[in-house]
Amino acid sequence: MKEIRRFLARRLTGRHASLWVSVIAILLMMITASILLLGMGKSPLTAFKTFLQGCGFLARENYGGGSGQLSDLLDFLNYLTPLILASVAFITAFKAGLFNIGISGQMLLAGFTATVVVGYNKELSPFIAKPAVLLIGLLAGGLAGALIGFLKYKFNIHEVVSTIMINYIISYLTGFFINNNYVDMMTRTSKVCSAASRLTLTNVMIGDMKCKIPLGLIIAILAALLVAFLFRKTVAGFEIKAVGQNRRCSEYSGIRVNRTIMLSMGLSGAIAGLAGVCYYLGYTNTIIPKILPSMGFDAISVALLGNGSPIGAIFAGAVVSIFQQGANFMSSSLGVAKEIASLISGILLLYASCGNYMRFKARRSLQLAADLVPASEIPGTTEKKEAEDDDQ
Amino acid sequence: MSEYVVEMRHITKRFPGIVANSDVSISIRKGEVYALLGENGAGKSTLMSILFGIYEPDEGEILVDGNKVTFHSSTDAAACSIGMVHQHFMLVDPFTITENIVLGIEPERKQLGFLPWVNMKKANKDISELSKAYGLEVNPTDRIADVPVSVRQRVEILKMLYRGAEIMIFDEPTAVLTPQEIDFLLQIIDNLRKDGKTIILITHKIDEIKRIADRCAILRQGCLIGVRDVKEASAQELADLMVGRKVELKLDKKPPQFREPVLEVEHLTVKNEVKFDVVKDVSFTVRGGEVFAIAGVSGNGQVEIADAIAGLAKAAGGTIRLNGKDITHTPVRERSLAGISYIPEDRLATGTIPDMTLQENLGLREYFRPPFSARGILDHGAERSYAEKLIGTYDIRCAQGPDTILRSMSGGNQQKAIIGREIEERSALTIFVQPTRGLDIGAIENIHRMILEERDRGAAILLISLELDEVMALADTIGVLYRGELLKTAPAEGLTKTEVGRYMMGVKEA
């Protein structure tokens, strides 16, 4: 036990501390979920297995006609694609110290615009329609994001307030147009977009399986890599980070803070727009009026679990997607309500958000392990006290 | 009854990586002024935080009135009649003076016979009487936000008195005061001593110790170096003990070589957020090779002048010219490229991005141009070697080299990093605001030397400082700022410290 504590404490103060926070959060989540499932009289092992089976990571005992492990896996990726994008969008703004909770609205706006402009245009060939969808997604989302940045610097409206309001505006406005002009009388959702414009290829036969191929996944991974590059290697990325961490010092260093805020918010919105088209013209092919995609909020949690890193978001997105996507199969094979999946991701994110607490505890326990540890092995704490002393 | 009112025996306190106090024993007699002298990081504040219950010692014991006590919090310490005036005041700005003082121990009365109500009338009367009794006159109904620093300090002292403190700890009480206010405070401390209170004074200013203290304990690197009777020890001896080597109390300052005017400020007016003129019609000129110092009490518009020149604050009126070029409305980066370096007052809030690495902070003036970046792509290698060069040149101590997170460094080294970064630009004008605030003698000496080197190189120096000694030691020309106006501008050799102090209080012609 002591060794485990020691081991964890070291990992949590070491170089890959942020990765370990996520790993530990996942472990804790599994323990908690197990207790929960045991309490309901179900075997946790079977539950986790069925989650994985539902996502195509493990083979099921039997498959229905036209489906198989590969098609399950592709379904999973189809869901993952917009989630990665949405999460990368959140991170882009977050690095500038902006909390973009308007991703849902930006997704919806981009999805709606692309559906109306391209998706309902039956003549376009797929080679024109698909890039056009992406472009419109980028533009619509980007403009919505930049507007929030503009409101922030021009009128000093906090982005959380403006995004909440704009979320409602977008939701009701698009809902109004869908209900008036584009509604499918049978489903009460918007009419489906053309297959040519859809970013997910459906009904592709691989062997005897009907598969969906999410083309957007390439875009999502590219976006994550590009954003990672932006923050690691470019002047613009450095300026965004600087503004996010100390606005006053950024101004002092000559960074044009307002422009940087608009830029990061516009970029965030543009990526959210991509997420929107991958969701509404990919994962689904229709829009439910007046409903904001909950994915825009899940994205915040994914970003958190991925430790604010775009690459981390790919993996964190995968973990969260397993529970969301695998829920159906788990529910039907175990007879547990499907909502347990949301509960489990909720628990996971709760633990993930305790990251700072975990690190704090780890540092404390190393310190209490008496001064046996040479100071040089406790990074970040060495001169801290001195610094505080000086400031007094 | 013991001879000593407070005894701290063999106190050891460790923090990760450092020993803040190592086997320190001090004994304080009732009714004396006991000074704790030491540089920053010597462990004075830690030792007093232990006595005030903020930290618990790893080893050692504390005796109050001869009884062993254990403090788990400052509440426990207050119960033993120990009070502390922190360097950063612990006051609620929107509350009145009385409300601040009675906070937590409000006198109650029963409204309608049963509702507990704060008896503010009684509280106001009590505070008024208390303040008169000790010569600490304040208006109990003023709001903290509206009163100057010196009054806030009085409120802190009244707070201790109201709580019946017998042992009073003052943490660097004079750091924020003018010479006249310092005189007043020392007088108050003397009154308190006469009243039988025991005073512990934390300071690194030797002249104050000579003026007021009875005994003085010197701490260095967490260890007690010695305890001296102040009357028998010379200032030089105390300084040497504190630093641990011979110190030059005087600076070697060459006669000035003035050149062309570099900075010309004419009729500058700056407004704050509520459109109030914080700087009013200020005009002055700084020549190359000149140290122009602006003296003044904190909050009289100094920072705003510096911000306006650097481009961080908007000039509401007037013109600012650098080397003859009007820069009144140019953006910050253009100004810095045109030749302005700026060491701002607040190291962590303005001067650096504390959670970034030392390397990134050292590169803040350069990252956007070759060789540190090309076509928007950063070259981390070039930035790294630049950072390493600065670390060497300016002797910046950092645990993990350029990768050290700036926040984890000591204040002195943070300041060295900022000064190094700014001086390395070899600008025509360098603005120093409070460059030595919170630093110890060794670091101050070093920074003063750097300022004079810049001046001798031919740069124009605008020095803004609240430390009158610093102004007197470095300035070629002194301007005194009072309520946003430049009351007096004169060559430094024509002014005495007392005169400058008087102008700082707003007295026009003496």
HADDOCK unambig.tbl for C-alpha pairs under 7 A between the chains (distance, minus, plus):
assign (segid A and resid 233 and name CA) (segid B and resid 377 and name CA) 5.72 0.50 0.50
assign (segid A and resid 233 and name CA) (segid B and resid 378 and name CA) 5.26 0.50 0.50
assign (segid A and resid 234 and name CA) (segid B and resid 376 and name CA) 5.55 0.50 0.50
assign (segid A and resid 234 and name CA) (segid B and resid 377 and name CA) 4.33 0.50 0.50
assign (segid A and resid 234 and name CA) (segid B and resid 378 and name CA) 5.18 0.50 0.50
assign (segid A and resid 235 and name CA) (segid B and resid 368 and name CA) 6.30 0.50 0.50
assign (segid A and resid 235 and name CA) (segid B and resid 376 and name CA) 5.12 0.50 0.50
assign (segid A and resid 235 and name CA) (segid B and resid 377 and name CA) 5.87 0.50 0.50
assign (segid A and resid 235 and name CA) (segid B and resid 378 and name CA) 5.88 0.50 0.50
assign (segid A and resid 236 and name CA) (segid B and resid 376 and name CA) 6.94 0.50 0.50
assign (segid A and resid 242 and name CA) (segid B and resid 353 and name CA) 6.97 0.50 0.50
assign (segid A and resid 245 and name CA) (segid B and resid 353 and name CA) 6.54 0.50 0.50
assign (segid A and resid 246 and name CA) (segid B and resid 353 and name CA) 5.67 0.50 0.50
assign (segid A and resid 248 and name CA) (segid B and resid 349 and name CA) 6.83 0.50 0.50
assign (segid A and resid 248 and name CA) (segid B and resid 350 and name CA) 5.51 0.50 0.50
assign (segid A and resid 249 and name CA) (segid B and resid 349 and name CA) 6.63 0.50 0.50
assign (segid A and resid 249 and name CA) (segid B and resid 350 and name CA) 4.31 0.50 0.50
assign (segid A and resid 249 and name CA) (segid B and resid 351 and name CA) 5.77 0.50 0.50
assign (segid A and resid 249 and name CA) (segid B and resid 352 and name CA) 5.94 0.50 0.50
assign (segid A and resid 249 and name CA) (segid B and resid 353 and name CA) 6.44 0.50 0.50
assign (segid A and resid 252 and name CA) (segid B and resid 312 and name CA) 6.44 0.50 0.50
assign (segid A and resid 252 and name CA) (segid B and resid 332 and name CA) 6.97 0.50 0.50
assign (segid A and resid 252 and name CA) (segid B and resid 350 and name CA) 6.72 0.50 0.50
assign (segid A and resid 253 and name CA) (segid B and resid 333 and name CA) 6.93 0.50 0.50
assign (segid A and resid 253 and name CA) (segid B and resid 364 and name CA) 6.22 0.50 0.50
assign (segid A and resid 253 and name CA) (segid B and resid 365 and name CA) 6.35 0.50 0.50
assign (segid A and resid 254 and name CA) (segid B and resid 332 and name CA) 4.82 0.50 0.50
assign (segid A and resid 254 and name CA) (segid B and resid 333 and name CA) 4.15 0.50 0.50
assign (segid A and resid 367 and name CA) (segid B and resid 16 and name CA) 6.51 0.50 0.50
assign (segid A and resid 375 and name CA) (segid B and resid 16 and name CA) 5.90 0.50 0.50
assign (segid A and resid 375 and name CA) (segid B and resid 17 and name CA) 4.25 0.50 0.50
assign (segid A and resid 380 and name CA) (segid B and resid 408 and name CA) 6.17 0.50 0.50
assign (segid A and resid 381 and name CA) (segid B and resid 16 and name CA) 6.44 0.50 0.50
assign (segid A and resid 381 and name CA) (segid B and resid 408 and name CA) 6.89 0.50 0.50
assign (segid A and resid 382 and name CA) (segid B and resid 16 and name CA) 6.01 0.50 0.50
assign (segid A and resid 382 and name CA) (segid B and resid 17 and name CA) 4.90 0.50 0.50
assign (segid A and resid 383 and name CA) (segid B and resid 408 and name CA) 5.44 0.50 0.50
assign (segid A and resid 383 and name CA) (segid B and resid 409 and name CA) 5.69 0.50 0.50
assign (segid A and resid 383 and name CA) (segid B and resid 410 and name CA) 6.39 0.50 0.50
assign (segid A and resid 384 and name CA) (segid B and resid 408 and name CA) 4.86 0.50 0.50
assign (segid A and resid 384 and name CA) (segid B and resid 409 and name CA) 6.72 0.50 0.50
assign (segid A and resid 385 and name CA) (segid B and resid 15 and name CA) 6.85 0.50 0.50
assign (segid A and resid 386 and name CA) (segid B and resid 41 and name CA) 5.70 0.50 0.50
assign (segid A and resid 386 and name CA) (segid B and resid 410 and name CA) 5.62 0.50 0.50
assign (segid A and resid 387 and name CA) (segid B and resid 408 and name CA) 6.62 0.50 0.50
assign (segid A and resid 387 and name CA) (segid B and resid 409 and name CA) 5.97 0.50 0.50
assign (segid A and resid 387 and name CA) (segid B and resid 410 and name CA) 4.01 0.50 0.50
assign (segid A and resid 387 and name CA) (segid B and resid 411 and name CA) 5.36 0.50 0.50
assign (segid A and resid 389 and name CA) (segid B and resid 40 and name CA) 6.77 0.50 0.50
assign (segid A and resid 389 and name CA) (segid B and resid 41 and name CA) 5.75 0.50 0.50
assign (segid A and resid 390 and name CA) (segid B and resid 40 and name CA) 5.57 0.50 0.50
assign (segid A and resid 390 and name CA) (segid B and resid 41 and name CA) 6.35 0.50 0.50
assign (segid A and resid 390 and name CA) (segid B and resid 410 and name CA) 6.75 0.50 0.50
assign (segid A and resid 390 and name CA) (segid B and resid 411 and name CA) 5.45 0.50 0.50
assign (segid A and resid 390 and name CA) (segid B and resid 438 and name CA) 5.99 0.50 0.50
assign (segid A and resid 390 and name CA) (segid B and resid 439 and name CA) 6.88 0.50 0.50
assign (segid A and resid 391 and name CA) (segid B and resid 411 and name CA) 6.62 0.50 0.50
assign (segid A and resid 391 and name CA) (segid B and resid 438 and name CA) 6.35 0.50 0.50
assign (segid A and resid 392 and name CA) (segid B and resid 87 and name CA) 6.36 0.50 0.50
